[in-house]
Structures are given as C-alpha cells and as structure tokens.
Amino acid sequence: MTIHHLSTPLTLPAVARLHAGDLVYLSGTVMTVRDRACNRILGASDIPFDLENAVIYHCGPIVREVDGSWEVIAAGPTTSSRLNSQTADILDRFGVHAIIGKGGMSIADAMRDRCAYLAYTGGCAAVAADHIDSVRGVNWIDLGMAEAVWVLEMRDFGPLIVGIDSHGRNLFDEVQRRAEKRLLAVV
C-alpha cells in the first residue's frame, strides 16, 4: 500500500500510479454529481463546467447560504453503483480521471487506462465537510440541493481507498469472490 497526496486537475500519469488498495489524500477542485446531474450532462449539448481531468464526487451535500456565500455542512458519499450506466457514458465523452463514492462500481473495464474509483467511508459526512475549504460555485441548482453540481475546493480530502484502479483491479469484486468462496466452504 502506498499513500498518495494528489492535486487536481489529475493527469493520466498520476492516475496510472494508483493501485487498488492505495490510500489517497486529494486537494483541489472536485465536483459533486448524482443521478439527475448525470442525466443532464449526458443530455446536454454544452455544460457549464469542464470535466476534462476532473474528479467527480458521488455526493449530495447539505449546504447553507451564509452572508452571500455557500457553506458545506455535510458531504458524505452516495452509493455509486446506481450510477454505473451513466458514468460509463460520461467516461466515454469526457476526460474524467477519478470518481469518489461508496460501495464500488461495476465498470472497471470502462475505467481502464483513464480513471480510478476512490472509495470514501459512508457515515463520515461531517468529517468530509471539514476538508472542504470553499464552494467555488454551483451549477443546476434547479435540480435541488442534493442533485446540483457543486464545485468544491478540497484540502487533504481522505483517506480515500483506491477501490478500482486504471489497470482493471477491482477490490470490491475481489472481496465478493472471497466471500462467496468462504460461504461455499461453510455450506
């Protein structure tokens, strides 16, 4: 296991250095994207933010407005697997290099040679918010607070575990296979 301190925008060489099981602490710009935002991204001819070399965070933050600016109260991950089909299409159309979420995804082949999946612990929404220095902007607020695309400035966000690397290794699948093997041995 290696510990990486990365900054956005991410480069392909930086992503290629990540291996499943490594830890990552991330600084820089991260955009929250959930179901409705994914659908709008894929249906739009033009989007108001740049996804090239970007990091997407599957998150519906709780945000409040204070003196004309936004403050993130909680920013825990949402389950990524429900975004498998949309995310594969986003990877095909845009240059996203990392996805943060919880629970893994089944699109390791779509991530190969271009993207890594970084798992963050569920239930740590307040801790996550402590690593957000500022909200740089919000897009598509008409989708609602949780579904809008929030542009966040992160500082040492983590630890994130590389759950799927750009080489095709998927820790979630490995754990599932080990669990099934152990179950068969018991039954």
Buried (B, 14 or more C-beta within 10 A) or exposed (E): EEEBEBEBBBEBEBBBBBBBBBBBBBBBBBBBBBBBBBBBBBEEEEBEBEBEBBBBBBBBBBBEEEEEEBBBEBBBBBEBBBBBEBBBBBBEEBBBBBBBBBBBBBBBEBBBEBBBBBBBBEEBBEBBBEBBBBBBBBBBEEBEEBBBBBBBBBEEBBBBBBBBBBBEBBBBBEEEEEEEEEEEEEE
